[in-house]
Amino acid sequence: MPIVPPIKSQGIKTKLVDWIASNVEDINYDRWVEPFMGTGVVGFNIQPKKALMCDSNPHLIKFYNGIKNKEITSAGVKKFLTEEGVKLLESDGAYYYDVRKRFNEEGSSLDFLFLSRSCFNGMMRFNRKGGFNVPFCKKPKRFAQALVTKITNQVKNVSQIIETGDFTFKCQDFQTTLKEVDVNDLVYSDPPYIGRHVDYFDSWSEEEEIILNQMLENANAKYVLSTWLSNKYRTNEYIFSIWNDSFIATKEHFYHVGGKEANRNAVNEALISNVNLKYCIPTKEMEIKIKNGDSLLTSQQSEYKKPTQLMLLLEEENLNK
Ligand SMILES: C[S@@+](CC[C@H](N)C(=O)[O-])C[C@H]1O[C@@H](n2cnc3c(N)ncnc32)[C@H](O)[C@@H]1O
């Protein structure tokens, strides 16, 4: 089981993090850089000695800087969610919308956490004015003690990882982050998928994908990009037009729609890199495989050697169950 961060989002890589980690574990680098950190789940599981974690969403960065400078603690989170959870229950859920309004006016990180953990499907979505607009999950008893304890432990785990490593969090556009990249960095990019999801902090175009490719190529550092190769209906042609001179590793992944087993959608997830990943082939070879109708999988899931600190945290989590 990977370390799970306290903030949720629809693009979260929790289920792919072991595969990503196993592909990059033999790569040498001085600093791990994420221009699109999202919930931070990848960096928090890789646990590099030094990391630059960035995102254009200010609420994510404020939250993790709050943990780093100890304004947000597990004890504070426990007290806040317990008290606010009572108000949610007593209002039969209506209080969710009071917190959402307060968050959109004041931007408090604890309100952000409250919304992330009690909104519909753990989604993160902002309207054109930058206001959080996801509706309530319709569970007034949402912050029962078991969930509050789980979230409190997630905050504790992440703060321990941030404290042990040298983590810097910055709210900035990916282009600013890529200008700060050094030759000894490993850049892990997980941009939004083109055209999939349009949101105030989270939209992506073909032009941006081209700029990302050019800046990564020009940075002279090692890079790994998360994207998708194909699903039942189509193939991601950008891999062969924009990322055609790279290596590719793939893994089949199932997304559940509405939690029903019958509604699972298989997607071939991909990692694109300018270095030889553990289980990869040249992108051009993949193009031939597609034309020939061959299997698109480059590897089976492998056992990832977890860092010692992560093992200790996981053991502790099991003891607390
Ligand atoms: C697919 S998500 C990253 C998910 C992350 N790897 C995780 O597992 O939680 C993409 C992220 O890119 C951020 N983003 C979108 N456009 C951006 C831009 N122009 N510059 C920097 N970050 C951006 C979004 O706010 C979002 O958090």
Ligand as a Chemical Component Dictionary entry (heavy atoms), coordinates in Angstrom:
data_LIG
# 
_chem_comp.id                   LIG 
_chem_comp.type                 NON-POLYMER 
_chem_comp.pdbx_formal_charge   0 
_chem_comp.three_letter_code    LIG 
# 
loop_
_chem_comp_atom.comp_id 
_chem_comp_atom.atom_id 
_chem_comp_atom.alt_atom_id 
_chem_comp_atom.type_symbol 
_chem_comp_atom.charge 
_chem_comp_atom.model_Cartn_x 
_chem_comp_atom.model_Cartn_y 
_chem_comp_atom.model_Cartn_z 
_chem_comp_atom.pdbx_ordinal 
LIG C1  C1  C 0  -3.064 15.274 -13.419 1  
LIG S1  S1  S 1  -2.895 16.442 -12.143 2  
LIG C2  C2  C 0  -1.467 15.912 -11.260 3  
LIG C3  C3  C 0  -1.815 14.737 -10.380 4  
LIG C4  C4  C 0  -0.744 14.329 -9.425  5  
LIG N1  N1  N 0  0.357  13.617 -10.063 6  
LIG C5  C5  C 0  -1.359 13.429 -8.353  7  
LIG O1  O1  O 0  -1.151 12.217 -8.371  8  
LIG O2  O2  O -1 -2.090 13.964 -7.500  9  
LIG C6  C6  C 0  -2.367 17.867 -12.968 10 
LIG C7  C7  C 0  -2.023 19.056 -12.081 11 
LIG O3  O3  O 0  -1.481 20.071 -12.924 12 
LIG C8  C8  C 0  -1.850 21.333 -12.403 13 
LIG N2  N2  N 0  -1.732 22.286 -13.524 14 
LIG C9  C9  C 0  -2.575 22.477 -14.562 15 
LIG N3  N3  N 0  -2.093 23.400 -15.416 16 
LIG C10 C10 C 0  -0.885 23.797 -14.903 17 
LIG C11 C11 C 0  0.114  24.719 -15.342 18 
LIG N4  N4  N 0  -0.051 25.430 -16.454 19 
LIG N5  N5  N 0  1.234  24.854 -14.587 20 
LIG C12 C12 C 0  1.385  24.149 -13.433 21 
LIG N6  N6  N 0  0.464  23.259 -12.971 22 
LIG C13 C13 C 0  -0.654 23.085 -13.699 23 
LIG C14 C14 C 0  -3.256 21.135 -11.875 24 
LIG O4  O4  O 0  -3.573 22.072 -10.879 25 
LIG C15 C15 C 0  -3.196 19.699 -11.340 26 
LIG O5  O5  O 0  -2.930 19.692 -9.957  27 
# 
loop_
_chem_comp_bond.comp_id 
_chem_comp_bond.atom_id_1 
_chem_comp_bond.atom_id_2 
_chem_comp_bond.value_order 
_chem_comp_bond.pdbx_ordinal 
LIG C1  S1  SING 1  
LIG S1  C2  SING 2  
LIG S1  C6  SING 3  
LIG C2  C3  SING 4  
LIG C3  C4  SING 5  
LIG C4  N1  SING 6  
LIG C4  C5  SING 7  
LIG C5  O1  DOUB 8  
LIG C5  O2  SING 9  
LIG C6  C7  SING 10 
LIG C7  O3  SING 11 
LIG C7  C15 SING 12 
LIG O3  C8  SING 13 
LIG C8  N2  SING 14 
LIG C8  C14 SING 15 
LIG N2  C9  SING 16 
LIG N2  C13 SING 17 
LIG C9  N3  DOUB 18 
LIG N3  C10 SING 19 
LIG C10 C11 SING 20 
LIG C10 C13 DOUB 21 
LIG C11 N4  SING 22 
LIG C11 N5  DOUB 23 
LIG N5  C12 SING 24 
LIG C12 N6  DOUB 25 
LIG N6  C13 SING 26 
LIG C14 O4  SING 27 
LIG C14 C15 SING 28 
LIG C15 O5  SING 29 
# 
